[in-house]
Amino acid sequence: MFEERIRQLRAERGLTQADVALEVGLSTRGYQDLELGRLPKYETLLRIADFYEVSVDWLMGRTQRREVWR
């Protein structure tokens, strides 16, 4: 679920894997691994959620609500 959602978000914004990797502090290969199914470390998960302005629960498939509760 996570890998599908980050691919979807990246496509919606028209970004490359290298673009997102740079923004969230990963190597391009590290980001590619996430899109291939590797689960992120906690800090990386938070950075990706912040970058896309979505909830961690949505990224991980726990809810259908993208919004971040603030």
C-alpha positions in Angstrom: 0.0 0.0 0.0 2.7 2.5 1.0 4.6 2.0 -2.3 1.5 2.5 -4.3 0.6 5.7 -2.5 4.0 7.3 -2.8 4.0 6.5 -6.6 0.6 8.0 -6.9 1.6 11.2 -5.1 4.8 11.6 -7.1 2.9 11.1 -10.4 0.2 13.6 -9.3 2.9 16.3 -8.9 4.9 15.3 -12.0 8.1 14.6 -10.0 10.9 12.2 -10.7 12.2 9.8 -8.1 15.4 11.9 -7.9 13.3 15.0 -7.2 11.5 13.4 -4.2 14.6 11.7 -2.9 16.4 15.1 -2.8 13.5 16.7 -1.0 13.2 14.0 1.7 16.9 13.4 2.3 17.4 10.1 0.6 19.6 8.8 -2.2 17.8 8.2 -5.5 18.3 4.4 -4.9 17.0 4.7 -1.4 13.8 6.3 -2.7 13.5 3.7 -5.5 13.7 1.0 -2.9 10.7 2.5 -1.1 8.7 2.4 -4.4 9.7 -1.2 -4.8 8.2 -2.2 -1.4 10.8 -1.5 1.2 9.2 0.0 4.3 10.6 3.4 5.4 12.3 4.2 8.6 10.2 6.3 11.0 12.0 9.6 10.2 11.7 9.0 6.5 8.0 8.3 6.8 7.5 11.6 8.6 9.5 13.5 6.0 7.6 12.0 3.1 4.2 12.7 4.8 5.3 16.3 5.5 6.6 16.8 1.9 3.3 15.6 0.4 1.2 17.2 3.2 -0.7 13.9 3.8 -1.2 11.8 6.9 1.1 9.0 7.9 -2.0 6.8 8.4 -3.0 7.4 4.8 0.4 6.7 3.5 0.5 3.4 5.4 -3.0 2.4 4.3 -4.7 2.7 7.7 -7.3 5.3 6.5 -8.8 6.7 3.3 -8.4 10.3 4.6 -5.4 12.0 3.2 -5.7 15.1 5.3 -3.3 15.8 8.2 -5.1 16.5 11.5 -3.6 19.7 12.9 
